[in-house]
Structure formats: C-alpha cells, structure tokens
Amino acid sequence: MVSAARPAPVAARRAGLSYLLTAAPLLLGLIFTLLALRSLPGGNIIDPDAARHALNGAFIRDLAASGELTNPIAFGKRYYSHYPALSMPYHPPLFPAIEAAFYAVGGVNLTAARIAVALAAGLSAILLYGLILSRYGSHALAFLSTFVFMSWRWSQHVANDVMLEFPALVLVLASLYFIGEPVDSRRLYIFAALAGAAVWTKQNALFLSLVPFAYVLFRRDWPALRRKTIWLAAALFGAAVAAFASLTALFGWTGLAQASSGRTIAEILLENPVYYTRVLAQDAGVIVTALMLATVMAAAVRALRGRGEDALFLAWAFSAAAFLLFLGMLDQRYLIFAAPPLIVIFFRSLHAVCARLTGPVPAWLVAGALGAIFCAVQLSHPAPFLSGPAEAAEAVLAGGPGRIIYCGGTIGQFTFAARERDVARHSIVIRGDRLPAGMFDATAFENFAHRYGVQYVVLEKTNTPRDWDTLAASPSPSMVLERVIPLRASDPLWRGSLAIYRFMNPSPLPDDTIKLRLSKVSGDWEATF
C-alpha cells in the first residue's frame, strides 16, 4: 500500500518563493542583456551618434596606449585627422572612458562596445526593479513595470546600438536610491555625486537637479529647505555640471548645444508637449496614454494633499517632463528618462482601481494582461539594423591602409569600421561632406584627389540629394568603379548604395595638411596626416 505524498511544508514553500522573488530582477537583467545583443550579428553600428560614441571610446583607449595623456588636445587633432568622427565634448566623456576599458580587454571592435551597452541595459533593469520594490514593496509592480519599460521599442532601439541612454540611466537609477527620509539626509551628497556622473554620461540627466526639490514639494517637507544639506548637495551637483561646461568651453561650448535648436521659447513650449504625447500615443495607444497622464496628475494631487507614497516617482516624472518641455531638440529616445515613473504610477493606479472591483490578485492579472499585450507588440518590432559601411571599410582596407574619401551620411559608421580594421592606425579618412560644394566637379575632384594621394573614393547614394551626386553621375577620369555595396537599413533614410571607386592617379608625394570645416565648434582648423 502506497501512502499519499505529504504536502510540502509551508516553510519550504515560502523559501522557494523567496528564492524565486530574489532571482526575478537578476532574470530580468539577463533577459534584457541578451535582447540588447540581438542586432549584433549585423556587424554594423546603426545610428550616426552611436558611431561617434564608439569612436570616442577608441580615442580614449588609443590616447592611453600612446602615452600622450598630458597633451590630449594635440593627440585628438591628429586622431581626428585620420578618423574624423569624434564628438567629444559635444558628447560627454564618461561612457567612452568605460568603453575604453572594454576595448583594452577585447580590442577596438563593435562587439566590445555593444557588450558594454548591453550590460548597462541589464543593470538598468535590475536597478529599476529594486528601486520600485524599495518604495512600494510589491514584486508584482516591480516586475511588470520593469518588463514593460525594457520591452518598449525605444528602449530596445537604444539598447541595440552604442547609445548613451542606458549607461546614463544606470547612474540616474543609482542616484535615486539615495533620496529618502529625511529629505535632507547626508545621503543627498551621494545622490549629487552620482547625478553629476550621469550628466558626464549624457547631458539629459540635468533633470536630476530638480528631483530633490520636487521631492520636497510632493512630501510637503518644507523644513528641509531651511537646512543646508539640500543646498550643499545642489552645489555639489552644480560643480559637476560646471566642470563639464568648462570642458566644453574649450570647443565653443559645443557640449551644451543640445539645449538649443533655433526655435523660440514659445515654439518649444507649444510643440514639445504635443510631440512627446504623440510619441507615447503611437506606442501605447491614445486611451492608455490619456489614462497614464491622468493617473500621474491624480497621484500628484493626492501627494499635495498629504498622501506622499508616490513622492519619489512623481518627483522623477515631473522633473524629467519639465526638462523635455524646455529642451530645444526633439527626439523620441529622450523619453527614456521620463517613461519609467509614468509606467510605475500607471500600473499602481490601475491595480488599485481594479482591486476595488475584483480583489488584489485578480487585479494584478488584469494589469499583467495589459502589460503582456504591450510587451508582445513592442518586442515584435525587429531590431534596428544597418549594413554597408563596415563592408565598404573591409573592401577598401583589404590591401592595407590608405587614404579614402568617404562621401555620405554614414561617415561615422564607416570611420569606426575603418579604425576597427586598421589596428596600426595608418589609414586616413577624408570627409566628403567637409569639402566645398564646387569640389565635386570632375576636374576639381581629380586635382584634389591627386594632390592628397587618395586611393579610394566611396560615394553614398540615397533618396536624399547630395553635393556629390554630380560626381557619381560623371566621375573624374581616374575613378574606376570596383564595387557597389547595397546600403540596407531599418530606417528608410539610410537605404541606398555605396559605390567604391579606386583612384588611379594619386600623387607619390601627397600633401599632408588640409583645412576642415568643423560646424560644431564654429571654426576651421588644419588637419595634419
């Protein structure tokens, strides 16, 4: 006779559940680290900014290896003369410095850069989960909100390229852990240091300057403003920002250029709310977007009436939104810093409403079903991709280093691919978009290419008219077409082709200096090869 199996002891079941809940954020971190690498087999950097971020890290790695750390500007000018796609300090240097460490271990290559970003995405998922859990004590809310945010197509877009959003978000989330009760705790100094590091990773993190004061508002903790801690923390953060600003001052304040777009304040305030609301509605739908904004406003009213359980996430949401509403430039990916608190407050409010009708557990099933539908739709979007520039670099460098004129909007992607393949850094890339428009007459181009010892010319052809289209239609006598590479991309803007020409008449004694137009620093300077 076989006796019936005994049920597992309650303590064992609780221990198993505890292990599962402990593993949940780590599992999310692993999932989204791997998802951030799904576009890696394409072998190309995708976004033009991403190419700059990747090359900035290569520059810092090469600067450290050169032993010229005491003279970085001179080294940088020589480096830019060979690889004209650097963007520091227009883009801050902290992530490139981290990236340089990955390059030091794995070599300067796309895989090393992508792993650095993928790890940042995974760590962001873990930190966001933990931050939600620390404030609300709900694993269900933490898991659902984190999964929804990380699955959002714009989160996936920046995670699948060498972009700064997730490296900066790691520091944003880490800083928010140090805002608590009392508001004027000395933990604010740690917040300020981490927030300053976030700005040194991406300027959009400037919104963190508002968070402690917005937190005071939603906690109604007015005495905190009369004590020195919050002001000293603000001064520490301000010093970090000022240090970055002083770095950009050497280059015409270019690092602060993101705050300007040529639009008037009135235009910005009228256009920005419409633009970002439309972006949310495109992904979440009009009804969910309206409900999301309504729940945030309702939570703000409750907080101002003395119920401050949402204070941190409200302070985060309103500070990030205020920054977006006054920022001169518009970009969907800037919502990355504002979306998490909106998602958390929305699902918390949805669960609270449903719980009154169905009870707590069924309410999470309703919220989970809505989140699952959103995630399924968002993750069904293919990973971003681009092919062509790396293949062109492989083709022109197959016989060794040389001088190449590259005419195209994918100059950054090609330049990084050239550096990746030219370990000794002997190749020289000349940007066609920096040459005068008249230079693309066949005769003028023939003379120029001969004078500077050019061996290859790459002409990009897309639906966007370019100055060099006339040269493509009527090449100079010494340009011999060797290969046409398709330019395939998830973004229709970059679809087209790359025509590779061998230039047969390079000077045996080419000139080694050329004047370049640098729009970001509003000036010209001579590049020396």
VENFENNOR-V296187 format. One record per residue. N is the residue number from 1. OMEGA is omega as a letter, one per 30 degrees, with the letter a starting at -180 (* if undefined). BURIAL is I if it has 24 or more other C-alpha atoms within 12 Angstrom, else O. Layout:
n->{N:N}
omega->{OMEGA:OMEGA}
burial->{BURIAL:BURIAL}
This chain:
n->{1:2:3:4:5:6:7:8:9:10:11:12:13:14:15:16:17:18:19:20:21:22:23:24:25:26:27:28:29:30:31:32:33:34:35:36:37:38:39:40:41:42:43:44:45:46:47:48:49:50:51:52:53:54:55:56:57:58:59:60:61:62:63:64:65:66:67:68:69:70:71:72:73:74:75:76:77:78:79:80:81:82:83:84:85:86:87:88:89:90:91:92:93:94:95:96:97:98:99:100:101:102:103:104:105:106:107:108:109:110:111:112:113:114:115:116:117:118:119:120:121:122:123:124:125:126:127:128:129:130:131:132:133:134:135:136:137:138:139:140:141:142:143:144:145:146:147:148:149:150:151:152:153:154:155:156:157:158:159:160:161:162:163:164:165:166:167:168:169:170:171:172:173:174:175:176:177:178:179:180:181:182:183:184:185:186:187:188:189:190:191:192:193:194:195:196:197:198:199:200:201:202:203:204:205:206:207:208:209:210:211:212:213:214:215:216:217:218:219:220:221:222:223:224:225:226:227:228:229:230:231:232:233:234:235:236:237:238:239:240:241:242:243:244:245:246:247:248:249:250:251:252:253:254:255:256:257:258:259:260:261:262:263:264:265:266:267:268:269:270:271:272:273:274:275:276:277:278:279:280:281:282:283:284:285:286:287:288:289:290:291:292:293:294:295:296:297:298:299:300:301:302:303:304:305:306:307:308:309:310:311:312:313:314:315:316:317:318:319:320:321:322:323:324:325:326:327:328:329:330:331:332:333:334:335:336:337:338:339:340:341:342:343:344:345:346:347:348:349:350:351:352:353:354:355:356:357:358:359:360:361:362:363:364:365:366:367:368:369:370:371:372:373:374:375:376:377:378:379:380:381:382:383:384:385:386:387:388:389:390:391:392:393:394:395:396:397:398:399:400:401:402:403:404:405:406:407:408:409:410:411:412:413:414:415:416:417:418:419:420:421:422:423:424:425:426:427:428:429:430:431:432:433:434:435:436:437:438:439:440:441:442:443:444:445:446:447:448:449:450:451:452:453:454:455:456:457:458:459:460:461:462:463:464:465:466:467:468:469:470:471:472:473:474:475:476:477:478:479:480:481:482:483:484:485:486:487:488:489:490:491:492:493:494:495:496:497:498:499:500:501:502:503:504:505:506:507:508:509:510:511:512:513:514:515:516:517:518:519:520:521:522:523:524:525:526:527:528:529}
omega->{a:a:l:a:l:l:l:l:a:a:l:l:l:l:l:l:l:l:a:a:l:a:a:l:l:l:l:l:l:a:a:l:a:l:l:a:a:l:a:a:l:l:a:l:a:a:l:l:a:l:l:l:a:a:l:l:l:l:a:l:a:l:l:a:a:a:a:a:a:a:a:a:l:l:a:l:l:a:l:l:l:a:a:l:l:l:l:g:l:l:a:a:a:l:l:l:l:l:l:l:l:l:a:l:a:a:l:a:a:a:a:a:a:l:l:a:a:l:l:l:l:l:l:l:l:a:l:l:a:a:l:a:a:a:a:l:a:l:a:l:a:a:a:a:a:a:a:a:a:l:a:a:l:l:l:a:a:l:a:l:a:a:a:a:a:l:l:a:l:a:l:a:l:a:a:l:a:l:a:a:f:a:a:l:l:l:l:l:l:l:a:a:l:l:l:l:l:l:l:l:l:a:a:l:l:l:a:l:a:a:a:a:l:l:l:a:a:l:a:a:a:l:l:a:a:l:a:a:a:a:l:l:l:l:l:l:l:l:l:l:l:l:l:l:a:l:a:a:l:a:l:l:a:a:l:a:a:a:a:l:a:l:l:l:a:l:a:a:l:a:a:l:l:a:a:l:l:l:l:a:l:a:a:a:a:a:a:l:l:l:l:l:l:a:l:l:l:l:l:l:l:a:a:l:l:l:a:a:l:a:a:a:l:l:l:a:a:l:l:l:l:l:a:a:l:a:a:a:l:l:a:a:l:l:l:a:a:a:a:a:l:a:a:a:l:a:l:l:l:l:a:l:a:a:l:a:a:a:a:a:l:l:l:l:l:l:l:l:l:l:a:l:l:a:a:l:a:a:l:l:l:l:l:a:l:l:l:a:a:l:l:l:l:a:a:a:a:a:a:a:l:l:a:l:l:a:a:l:l:a:a:l:l:a:l:l:l:l:a:a:a:a:a:l:l:a:l:l:l:a:l:a:l:a:l:a:a:a:a:l:a:a:a:a:l:a:a:a:l:a:a:l:a:l:l:l:l:a:l:l:l:l:l:l:l:a:a:l:l:l:l:l:a:a:l:a:a:l:a:a:l:a:l:a:l:l:a:a:l:l:a:a:a:a:a:a:l:l:a:l:l:l:a:a:l:l:l:l:a:l:a:l:l:l:a:l:a:a:a:l:l:l:l:l:a:l:l:a:*}
burial->{O:O:O:O:O:O:O:O:O:O:O:O:O:O:O:O:O:O:O:O:O:O:O:I:I:I:O:I:I:I:I:I:I:I:I:I:I:I:I:I:O:I:I:I:I:I:I:I:I:I:I:I:I:I:I:I:I:I:I:I:I:I:I:O:O:O:O:O:O:O:O:O:O:O:I:I:I:I:I:I:I:I:I:I:I:I:I:I:I:I:I:I:I:I:I:I:I:I:I:I:I:I:I:I:O:O:I:I:I:I:I:I:I:I:I:I:I:I:I:I:I:I:I:I:I:I:I:I:I:I:I:I:I:O:I:O:O:O:I:I:I:I:I:I:I:I:I:I:I:I:I:I:I:I:I:I:I:I:I:I:I:I:I:I:I:I:I:I:I:I:I:I:I:I:I:I:I:I:I:I:O:O:I:I:O:O:I:I:I:I:I:I:I:I:I:I:I:I:I:I:I:I:I:I:I:I:I:I:I:I:I:I:I:I:I:I:I:I:I:I:I:O:O:I:I:O:O:O:I:I:I:I:I:I:O:I:I:I:O:I:I:O:O:I:I:O:I:I:O:O:I:O:I:I:I:I:I:I:I:O:O:O:O:O:O:O:O:I:O:O:O:I:I:O:O:I:I:O:I:I:O:O:I:I:O:O:O:I:I:O:O:I:I:O:I:I:O:O:I:I:O:O:I:I:O:O:O:I:I:I:I:I:I:I:I:I:I:I:I:I:I:I:I:I:I:I:I:I:I:I:O:I:I:I:I:I:I:I:I:I:I:I:I:I:I:I:I:I:I:I:I:I:O:O:O:O:O:O:O:O:O:O:I:I:O:I:I:I:O:I:I:I:O:I:I:O:O:I:I:O:O:O:I:I:I:I:I:I:I:I:I:I:I:I:I:I:I:O:O:O:I:I:I:I:I:I:I:I:I:I:I:I:I:I:I:I:I:I:I:I:I:I:O:O:I:O:I:I:I:I:I:I:I:I:I:O:O:O:I:I:I:I:O:O:I:I:I:I:I:I:O:I:I:I:I:I:I:I:I:I:I:I:O:O:O:O:I:I:I:O:I:I:O:O:I:I:O:I:I:O:I:O:O:I:I:I:I:I:I:O:O:O:O:I:I:I:I:I:I:I:I:I:I:O:I:I:O:O:O:O:O:O:O:I:O:I:O:I:O:I:O:O:O:O:O:O:I:I:I}
